[in-house]
Every structure is written in structure tokens, then in C-alpha cells.
Amino acid sequence: MENHEVDRLIDALIDREGGYVDHPADKGGPTCFGITEAVARAQGYGGPMRRLPRAEAAAVYHRLYWVRPRFDEIAKRSPRLAAELFDTGVNMGPAVAATFLQRALTALNRNGQDFADLVPDGRIGAVTLSALDAFLAKRGNAGGETAPFIGKDLRPDLRRGALMGEEDYSGAQADMAQGSGQAKRHYDKSSEH
């Protein structure tokens, strides 16, 4: 995935998130472009949340939700899968997205025939990347379009996690989770050009 494609993915997310919001049901409190005040402060922004620069929000998304969780490494192998992980990571946390990937890869390893089961630790490192490489070598990559195989396992895993109480997605937080799959769909449409 080229840098301009990552920028487009982040820009599309920021467009969907909109500007300043202080929704009473959002446990994250005030946000601007989807960046919570706590994250903005931790990243060194000290101004009013209403005035968080769009470029600063984009830099935070790139740094915390793309590079740090190593979704950039996934993108070298499968851009669509990386876009799915990015979207899930923004909505639920990058470690949760990485855990879903690890669980999906383990579920698809043909009972350990293709590669060893992964420990779902939420960190994309050499072992997870090696498992993804093995999956792609065995199942094919179809021009980097792995997400139709693995992505199908990410969303059901997300739903199972919510039903099993791994995260609180009931009540007021349900409003915040509604747009969860839109980044991938938007990216799919915008990348067709």
C-alpha cells in the first residue's frame, strides 16, 4: 500500500468522524476527528479539542493506529486486510484488531498443518507476520486481496467477543460502534479508481 493510499484511508476516516463531538454516550468524552481528548493530550496536543488541527489528527492516526500496531507491515502483504485491521483498530483498539487477526489465522491454519497456532497476544510481530506469509503462500494472495478470506473471520470474531462480554458494546456504546465497517467499504470503493 503506497503512502498516498494510507493518507486516503486516514482522510476517509477523518471525514466520517467529522469535527468536534461531545456525545454524552461516548465513554471517550470529547473528540475531534475521532481523536479523544486523552489521546490528543498523550500525543502532546494542549489546545482546545474544538481546534485540534486535522493534520494533527491524521498524524495521530498514522502513528498510533497504522505504524505502531504494524498494520503497515500487513499492508505490504495485503492492503485490504490492513484497511480492515486499521478500521477495527480505530474502533476497538489496535491490540484488539491484532488479536482478531491472530485468532483468524489460527482458525484458518488447517489444524496446524500450514503453520503453528498463534498466541492471541494483540501484537503483530515476526511470528504473526510469518503465519500470514505462510497463509498467503498456501492459499494464494490474489493480488493482495487476502481480506475476503481473513476479513470474514475478523467481523464474526468481533461479534463473538462482544457477546461473550470481552468488551462492553451494549447500551449507550452501541451507538458508537455503528460505523465500524465503513472504512473498509469506503476504501474498497475509492481504491477501484
C-alpha positions in Angstrom: 0.0 0.0 0.0 1.5 3.3 -1.1 1.7 6.3 1.3 -0.9 8.2 -0.7 -3.3 5.2 -0.2 -2.7 5.2 3.5 -3.3 9.0 3.6 -6.6 8.5 1.6 -7.6 5.8 4.1 -7.0 8.1 7.1 -8.6 11.1 5.3 -11.8 9.0 4.7 -11.9 8.0 8.3 -11.5 11.6 9.4 -14.3 12.7 7.0 -16.6 10.1 8.6 -15.7 11.0 12.1 -16.3 14.7 11.5 -15.1 17.5 13.6 -15.7 18.2 17.3 -18.2 16.0 19.1 -19.0 15.7 22.8 -21.6 12.9 22.7 -22.9 12.0 26.2 -23.0 8.3 25.3 -19.3 8.2 24.2 -17.2 7.0 27.1 -14.2 8.6 25.5 -15.5 12.0 26.1 -15.0 14.9 23.8 -13.4 14.0 20.4 -12.3 15.9 17.4 -11.9 14.0 14.1 -12.4 10.9 16.2 -9.4 11.6 18.4 -10.3 11.5 22.1 -9.1 14.3 24.4 -7.0 11.7 26.4 -5.2 10.5 23.2 -4.7 14.1 22.0 -3.1 15.1 25.3 -1.0 12.0 25.5 0.3 12.9 22.0 1.3 16.4 23.1 -1.7 18.5 21.9 -2.5 21.0 24.6 -5.1 23.2 22.9 -8.9 23.2 22.9 -10.2 20.0 21.4 -12.5 22.0 19.2 -9.4 23.4 17.5 -7.4 20.2 17.0 -5.8 20.6 13.6 -6.9 18.0 11.0 -3.2 17.4 10.2 -2.5 16.6 13.8 -5.4 14.1 13.9 -4.1 12.5 10.7 -0.6 12.2 12.3 -2.0 10.5 15.4 -4.0 8.0 13.3 -0.9 7.2 11.2 1.4 6.9 14.2 -0.9 5.1 16.7 -3.3 3.2 14.5 -1.1 2.3 11.5 2.6 2.2 12.2 2.7 1.3 15.9 0.5 -1.8 15.6 2.5 -2.7 12.4 -0.5 -2.6 10.1 1.9 -1.0 7.6 3.7 -4.4 7.6 0.3 -6.2 6.9 -0.3 -3.7 4.1 2.8 -4.9 2.3 1.2 -8.3 2.1 -2.5 -7.4 1.8 -3.8 -3.8 1.6 -7.4 -4.8 2.1 -6.6 -6.8 5.2 -4.6 -3.8 6.5 -7.5 -1.5 5.9 -9.8 -3.8 7.8 -7.4 -4.0 10.7 -7.0 -0.2 10.7 -10.8 0.3 10.8 -11.2 -2.3 13.6 -8.2 -0.8 15.5 -9.6 2.7 15.4 -13.0 1.5 16.7 -11.9 -1.1 19.2 -8.1 -0.6 19.7 -5.2 -1.8 17.6 -4.4 -4.7 20.0 -8.0 -6.0 19.7 -7.7 -5.9 15.9 -4.3 -7.7 16.0 -5.9 -10.3 18.3 -8.7 -10.9 15.8 -6.1 -11.4 13.1 -4.2 -13.9 15.2 -7.4 -15.8 16.0 -8.5 -15.8 12.4 -5.1 -17.1 11.2 -5.2 -19.8 13.8 -8.7 -20.8 12.7 -7.5 -21.0 9.1 -4.3 -22.9 9.6 -5.8 -26.3 8.9 -5.3 -27.6 12.4 -1.6 -26.6 12.5 -0.8 -28.1 9.1 0.2 -24.8 7.5 1.7 -23.0 10.5 1.6 -23.2 14.3 -1.3 -21.8 16.2 -0.7 -18.2 17.3 -0.9 -16.9 20.8 -3.5 -14.1 20.6 -1.4 -11.5 22.3 -2.5 -8.5 20.3 1.0 -7.7 19.0 1.9 -8.1 15.4 5.5 -9.4 15.4 7.6 -11.8 13.4 5.5 -14.8 14.4 2.2 -13.3 13.3 3.8 -12.0 10.0 5.3 -15.4 9.4 1.9 -17.0 9.9 0.3 -14.6 7.5 3.1 -15.2 4.9 2.5 -19.0 5.3 -1.2 -18.5 4.9 -0.7 -16.4 1.7 1.8 -19.0 0.3 -0.7 -21.9 0.9 -3.9 -20.1 0.0 -2.7 -17.6 -2.5 -2.8 -13.9 -2.4 -4.9 -12.9 -5.4 -3.1 -9.6 -5.9 -3.0 -8.7 -2.2 -6.7 -9.3 -1.7 -6.5 -11.6 1.4 -9.1 -9.7 3.3 -12.0 -11.7 1.7 -10.7 -14.8 3.4 -9.4 -13.5 6.7 -11.7 -10.5 6.9 -14.7 -12.8 7.0 -13.3 -14.2 10.2 -12.5 -10.8 11.8 -16.1 -9.5 12.0 -17.6 -12.7 13.4 -14.8 -12.8 15.9 -15.7 -9.2 16.9 -19.3 -10.1 17.3 -18.5 -13.2 19.4 -16.2 -11.1 21.6 -19.0 -8.6 22.2 -21.5 -11.4 23.0 -19.0 -13.1 25.4 -18.5 -9.8 27.3 -14.9 -9.2 26.2 -15.9 -5.6 25.5 -18.8 -3.6 26.5 -20.9 -2.9 23.4 -24.3 -2.8 24.9 -26.5 0.1 25.7 -25.1 3.6 25.0 -21.8 2.3 23.5 -23.8 0.5 20.7 -24.3 3.9 19.1 -20.5 4.4 18.9 -20.0 1.0 17.2 -22.4 1.5 14.3 -19.9 2.8 11.7 -17.4 0.0 12.3 -17.2 -1.5 8.8 -17.5 1.7 6.8 -13.7 2.4 6.4 -13.2 -0.9 4.5 -16.2 -0.3 2.3 -15.1 3.2 1.5 -11.5 2.2 0.9 -12.7 -0.6 -1.4 -14.7 1.9 -3.5 -12.1 4.5 -3.6 -9.3 2.1 -4.5 -11.2 0.9 -7.6 -10.1 4.0 -9.5 
